[in-house]
Amino acid sequence: MESADVNKEPVSLSETVRIDPSSEIELVSPDSTNEQWKEIGEKVSDFLADLPAYLSDFFGEYRRPIITISLIIASLIAIKLLLAILGAINDLPIFSSLFELIGMGYSAWFVWRYLLKASTREQLATDFSALKEQVLGSK
């Protein structure tokens, strides 16, 4: 009992592929694909032509938040850069000791200048109050 579908001859792989006659295959002509690419190209071209207008409208509408976010990012970068520079300087043995000496010297001068006498403490308190009023405003 032989089946009618089985061939006795050796066949290549391309001959064994069969298409179901009930399925529909849509053949696309090269002209229609070119038209689709042209339509896509026109849409992209129109979008790129209008892009400066979109960006200027967006920037005009959200100008303050964009500037605020930009300033925050720039200040974070500046702080990180400053800390990196100070860390690199602090790793040098001579500079770290020098900075400590400068800090101790300034602290000693501040105590000598403002904290030892009552009159200079009062002057410091009035200077501090004046600075506080300048920054925070008067009540």
N, C-alpha and C positions, 0 to 999 in steps of 0.2 A: 504494500500500500504506500504509494508515493503521494506526497502532497503536491498540488499543482503549483504552489508558490516557490518550491525549492528548485533552484537551478542546479544542474549537475556540473556546469562549467565553473571554473574559478572566476570570480568576479573581483574587481577592484573596489576599494572603499567608496569611491565616488559613485559607483553604480548601485551600491546597496542602499543609498539614501532614497527614500520614497516620500513623496508628498501626498498627504491625504487630499483627495479631490474635493472633499466637502469643505475644506478650510479655504478661506479667502486670503489671498496675498495681495497687498496693495503695492503696486510698482510705482516708484516715485521717479519722475523724469528729471533729468539734470536741470531743466529749465525751472521747475518748481523749487528745487533746492537753492538755486541761484537767487530766485525771487525772495525766498525766505531769508537768505543771508543779507540781501539788499535791505529788506525791511528791518532786520535786526541792526544792521549798520546805520540805517537812518535814525532809528530810535536812540542808539548810543550817541550818534553825532548830535542829535537835538538835545539830549541830556547834557552832553559836554558843552554845548554852546550856551545853555541856560545855567550852567553851574556857577559862574561868577555872580549872577543875579541871585541864585539860591543862597550862596554863601554870604553875600552882603545883606540880604534880608535876615538871615539867621543871626549874623553878627550884630545887626542893628537891633534886633529884638532881645537878644541875650547878652548885650554888651557888658553890663555890670557884673553878672555872674562869671562870665568868661575872664574878665580882668581880675576879679577876686581870686578865682581858682588859679590863674596864672601867677599872681603874686604869691599865693601860698606855696605853690610848687617851687617857684624861684627862691623863696626864702628858705624852704627846706633844703634845697640843693646848696644854697650858700652856707647854711649852718653845717651841713654834712661836710662840705669842703673845708670850712674853717676848722672843724674838729679834726679832720684828717691832717691838716697842716700842723695844728698844735700837737697832735699825737706824734707826728713825725719829728717835730722839733723836740718834744719831750723825751723821745727815745735817745737823743744825743746826750751823752752823760754830762757834758759841761753845761749845757743849757738848762737841764732840769734842776741842777744845783743852783745855777744863777737865778732862775725864776723863784726858787724857794727863798733865796736870800733877799731878792727884791720884795717878795711878799711879806717876809718878816720885817724888813726895814720899813715898809709903808705902814704896817700895823703898829710898829713902835712909834713912828712919827705921828700917826693919828691919835694914839693914846696920849702922847706928850702934848700935842697941839690942842685937842678938844676935851679930853676926859679927866685930866688931873685937877684942874681948877674949876670952881663953881661958876665963875663968870664965863669961862669958855664953854662950859656945858650949856649954860643959858643961851649963848650965842648960837651954838649948834642946834638947840631946840627951836629957836626963832628962824634960823635958816631952813631947817627941815619943814617947819610949818609954812613958810613962804613958798617953798618948792611944792609942797602938798597942795596949796591953794592954786598955784599955777597949773598943776597937772589936773586936779579934780575940780577946780573951780570953787568959788566961795559959796557959802551956804546962804 
